[in-house]
Amino acid sequence: MRLWLPLIVLLHATAIPAASLAGTSSLTDGQQQEECEECHSRLIEKELSKKYIHQPFTERNCEVCHAMETESTPIGGQPKKITVTSKIRWLSVAQNSSQNHTLLFNTKSVGANLFIDAKTPGKSTLRRPLTIPRPETLPKRENDHTPPRISDIITKVKQDILINASITWQTNETAKGAVTFGTNGLSQTIENANSLVTNHEIILPGLKSNTTYHGTISCQDVFGNRATSQPFTLSTAQISQFTGQAPGNNSSDNESITITCNFFKISEENVLLELHANQPVSIAAGTADEKPAEPRVVAGELNQTDEIRTEHAPLAQKKFTTLTSCAGCHEGYNQKKSHPVNILPGNKTSIPRDYPTLPDGRISCMTCHTNHAANREYRLIKSSRKELCLGCHPDKL
C-alpha cells in the first residue's frame, strides 16, 4: 500500500517563524506603531505625499501587512485589527468550495486542539473547535485500492484582461485534483495540492485567443489511488459566462452552514478528518497549541544596528505581505475576474525584471501594484493597464 500524505501547510506559512510578541514585549498596538514611525518617518512622509495611498498605510496600521503570523479570518473575512499575540496557528486551507473535505493530521506535529472554519460567500464563517482523539481510540480507515471516479466535467471560458478557463468536475470520494493541458501536447499542469474535496475547480489562466486546448484531469485520493479522465478540449473562440457557483451548490441563500466531523485512524500517528457540510464551503484548519519559541527575525536590508535588530518586532516574509495579507481585506477579489496570483508564468510568458515577483518567480499582488502609495490609479507599477499587461503579454493586445 502506498500512502499519500499531503503536506500540512500553514495558512500563514508565509510568515517567518518567530517567537510571539507575547512574553517578549509589553508594547500596545499604539506603542508599537510609534516605534515604527520613529525609525521609518522619512519613508512615511515621502509615501503620504503621493496621490493614491493604501488605506492601512494612511491609518499608520503597519502591522496589518508586516506583522508575522496572526489570528485573522482565514477565508474571506476582513479583520478589523491584526495583532501578533494570537494563539491560533492556521495549518491548512482548502479554497475549493465543496460539501465534502478531507484533512490529514500528524498528531505529533499538530497537537490535540483544533479549530475548523467553514466559509461560503455572503455568509458568516462557521468556526468549530475540535479535539483530535488519540489514534488508538479511532476506527481505522483502510485503503480500498480503488481510484476516484471523475464525472460531470464542465469547461467555461471568459475574457476579462486575459482569457481564463474554468474546469469543474466531481469525484465520488475526496481527492486532490490536477489539470494537464496544452495546444500541441499536454505541457502544463495546474493542481490543487492541498484540497481533498469532491467538488473541484481549477482555473487555467492567460490562454491564447482563438485557440483549441486539449487537457486531461487527474485525481488522487489520500491513499495514492489515482485516476485520469478521458481527454477533453476547449476553444477560446467560444466565450461563456461563469456562473459564480460551485458545482452542486443548490443550497438556500438563507440556510446557515452546518457541518459534521468524523475522525479515522490511518496509521499510528496519522489521523484523517472527514468533513461534510450542508452546502459547498471552503475549509481552513488551525491549532490552539503554542508554537515553540524560535529566534526573532528582522529585515536585514534596513541597515539597523545589532541592538535594533534584536529588539525589532517579528516581520512577515514577502509572500505573506504580498499575498495572504492582501486577501484578508480584499474579500471581493476573484481570480476568475482578475489576474491570477501565486502562480508561475507560463512557458511562453516572460516577466520583465522591473515586475516584482516572489523569490521563486511566482506572481503576487505586488507584481502589478506598488505597496504603500503611488501617483498612478490603482497603484499600478505602470502608467496604464494596457502598458502593464503588454509588459508580460505583448502578443495579447
Residue pairs with C-beta under 8 A, 6 or more apart in sequence:
1 143
1 145
1 223
2 223
2 224
3 143
3 222
3 223
3 224
3 266
3 267
4 220
4 221
4 222
4 223
4 224
5 104
5 106
5 270
6 104
6 176
6 193
6 194
6 196
6 222
7 193
7 194
8 91
8 92
8 104
8 105
8 106
8 109
8 110
9 91
9 92
9 93
9 194
10 69
10 89
10 90
10 91
10 92
11 74
11 90
11 91
11 92
11 93
11 284
11 286
11 324
12 69
12 70
12 89
12 90
12 316
12 320
12 324
14 316
14 317
14 318
14 319
14 320
14 321
14 323
14 324
15 68
15 69
15 316
15 317
15 320
15 324
16 68
16 297
16 314
16 315
16 316
16 317
17 68
17 291
17 294
17 297
18 68
18 294
18 295
18 296
18 297
18 314
19 293
19 294
19 295
19 296
19 314
20 84
20 85
20 86
20 291
20 314
21 27
21 84
21 85
21 313
21 314
22 84
22 85
24 296
25 32
25 313
27 35
29 63
29 81
29 83
32 63
32 313
33 60
33 61
33 62
33 63
35 313
36 60
36 62
37 44
37 60
39 302
39 304
39 308
43 372
44 57
44 60
47 53
47 57
47 372
47 373
48 57
48 58
48 373
50 373
50 374
50 375
51 373
51 374
51 375
52 373
52 374
52 375
52 376
52 377
52 378
52 379
53 372
53 373
54 371
54 372
54 373
54 379
56 62
56 64
56 65
56 329
57 372
57 373
61 81
63 82
63 83
63 84
63 313
64 79
64 81
64 82
64 325
64 328
64 329
65 316
65 321
65 325
65 371
66 315
66 316
66 321
67 82
67 83
67 84
67 313
67 314
67 315
67 316
68 84
68 297
68 314
68 315
68 316
68 320
69 84
69 86
69 89
69 90
69 316
70 79
70 82
70 83
70 84
70 86
71 83
71 86
71 87
71 88
72 79
72 82
72 328
73 79
73 117
73 119
73 125
73 328
74 90
74 93
74 117
74 284
74 286
75 93
75 95
75 117
75 119
75 125
75 282
75 283
75 284
76 119
76 121
76 125
76 282
76 331
77 119
77 125
77 328
77 331
78 328
78 329
78 331
79 328
79 329
82 325
82 328
84 313
84 314
87 288
87 290
88 115
88 286
88 287
88 288
89 286
89 287
89 288
89 289
89 291
90 284
90 285
90 286
91 105
91 110
91 285
91 286
91 287
92 103
92 194
92 284
92 285
93 194
93 282
93 283
93 284
93 285
94 101
94 103
94 192
94 194
94 195
94 196
94 197
94 282
94 283
94 284
95 192
95 195
95 282
96 192
96 195
96 197
96 199
96 200
96 201
96 246
96 282
97 120
97 199
97 201
97 246
97 249
97 280
97 281
97 282
98 174
98 195
98 197
98 198
98 199
98 200
98 246
98 248
98 280
98 281
99 198
99 199
99 248
99 276
99 277
99 278
99 279
99 280
99 281
100 174
100 197
100 198
100 199
100 274
100 275
100 276
100 277
101 174
101 195
101 196
101 197
101 274
101 275
101 277
101 281
101 283
102 174
102 196
102 197
102 222
102 272
102 273
102 274
102 275
103 196
103 272
103 273
103 275
103 283
103 285
104 196
104 222
104 266
104 270
104 271
104 272
104 273
105 114
105 132
105 270
105 271
105 273
105 285
106 269
106 270
106 271
107 132
107 134
107 135
107 269
107 270
107 271
108 269
110 132
110 287
110 289
111 132
111 287
111 288
111 289
112 131
112 132
112 289
113 129
113 131
113 132
113 287
113 288
113 289
114 129
114 130
114 131
114 132
114 273
114 285
114 286
114 287
114 288
115 127
115 128
115 129
115 130
115 285
115 286
115 287
115 288
116 127
116 128
116 130
116 259
116 261
116 275
116 283
116 284
116 285
117 125
117 126
117 127
117 128
117 283
117 284
117 285
117 286
118 125
118 126
118 128
118 257
118 259
118 275
118 277
118 281
118 282
118 283
119 125
119 126
119 257
119 281
119 282
119 283
119 284
120 257
120 279
120 280
120 281
120 282
122 253
123 256
123 257
124 257
126 256
126 257
126 258
126 259
126 281
128 259
128 261
129 288
130 261
130 273
132 263
132 271
132 273
133 263
133 271
135 265
135 267
135 268
135 269
135 270
135 271
136 265
136 268
138 263
138 264
138 265
138 271
139 264
139 265
140 264
140 265
140 266
141 264
141 265
141 266
141 272
143 223
143 225
144 223
144 225
145 223
145 225
146 225
147 219
147 220
147 221
147 225
147 226
147 227
148 171
148 172
148 173
148 175
148 219
148 220
148 221
148 225
148 227
149 171
149 172
149 173
149 227
150 169
150 170
150 171
150 217
150 219
150 227
150 228
150 229
151 169
151 170
151 171
151 172
152 168
152 169
152 170
152 247
153 167
153 168
153 169
153 217
153 229
153 232
154 166
154 167
154 168
154 169
154 247
155 165
155 166
155 167
155 232
155 234
156 165
156 166
156 168
156 240
156 241
156 242
156 243
157 163
157 164
157 165
157 166
157 207
157 234
157 235
157 236
157 238
157 239
157 240
158 164
158 165
158 166
158 239
158 240
158 241
158 242
158 336
159 209
159 236
159 239
160 337
160 338
161 338
161 339
161 385
161 389
162 205
162 206
162 207
162 339
162 389
162 393
162 396
163 206
163 207
163 208
163 209
163 236
163 239
164 203
164 204
164 205
164 206
164 207
164 336
164 340
165 203
165 204
165 207
165 213
165 234
165 236
166 201
166 202
166 203
166 204
166 242
166 336
167 179
167 201
167 202
167 203
167 204
167 215
167 217
168 199
168 200
168 201
168 246
168 247
169 177
169 200
169 217
169 229
169 247
170 198
170 199
170 200
170 247
170 248
171 177
171 198
171 200
171 219
172 198
173 198
173 221
174 196
174 197
174 198
174 221
174 222
174 274
175 196
175 197
175 198
175 219
175 220
175 221
175 222
175 227
176 191
176 192
176 193
176 194
176 195
176 196
176 219
176 220
177 191
177 192
177 195
177 197
177 200
177 202
177 217
177 218
177 219
178 189
178 190
178 191
178 192
178 202
178 217
178 218
178 219
179 189
179 190
179 191
179 202
179 204
179 215
179 216
179 217
180 186
180 188
180 189
180 215
180 216
180 218
181 188
181 189
181 190
181 204
181 213
181 214
181 215
181 216
182 188
182 213
182 214
182 215
183 208
183 211
183 212
183 213
183 214
186 214
186 215
186 216
187 347
188 346
188 347
190 202
190 203
190 204
190 343
191 202
192 200
192 202
196 221
196 222
199 246
199 247
199 248
199 249
199 280
200 217
200 219
200 247
201 246
201 247
203 335
203 336
203 340
204 213
204 215
205 335
205 339
205 340
205 343
206 340
206 346
206 349
206 393
207 213
207 236
208 236
208 395
209 236
209 237
209 396
210 235
210 236
210 237
211 235
211 236
211 237
212 233
212 234
212 235
212 236
213 233
213 234
213 235
213 236
214 231
214 232
214 233
215 231
215 232
215 233
215 234
216 228
216 229
216 230
216 231
216 232
217 228
217 229
217 232
218 226
218 227
218 228
218 229
219 226
219 227
220 226
220 227
222 266
222 272
223 266
242 336
244 336
246 280
248 280
249 279
249 280
251 278
251 279
251 280
255 278
255 279
257 277
257 278
257 279
257 281
258 277
258 278
259 275
259 276
259 277
259 278
259 281
260 275
260 276
261 273
261 274
261 275
262 273
262 274
263 271
263 272
263 273
263 274
264 271
264 272
264 274
265 271
265 272
266 272
273 285
275 283
296 310
296 312
296 313
296 314
297 314
297 315
298 304
298 308
298 309
298 312
298 313
298 314
298 315
299 312
299 315
304 312
316 325
318 358
318 359
318 364
319 358
319 364
321 366
321 371
322 356
322 358
322 364
322 365
322 366
322 371
323 341
323 342
323 364
323 365
326 333
326 365
327 333
335 341
339 363
339 368
340 363
341 362
341 363
341 364
341 365
341 367
342 362
342 363
342 364
343 362
343 363
344 360
344 361
344 362
344 363
345 351
345 361
345 363
345 392
349 392
349 393
350 392
351 357
351 361
351 363
351 367
351 391
351 392
352 391
352 392
354 381
355 367
355 368
355 381
355 391
355 392
356 364
356 366
356 367
356 381
357 363
357 364
357 367
358 364
367 381
368 380
368 381
368 388
369 378
369 379
369 380
369 381
370 379
370 380
370 381
371 379
373 379
374 380
374 381
376 382
376 383
380 388
381 388
382 388
382 391
386 397
389 396
389 397
390 396
390 397
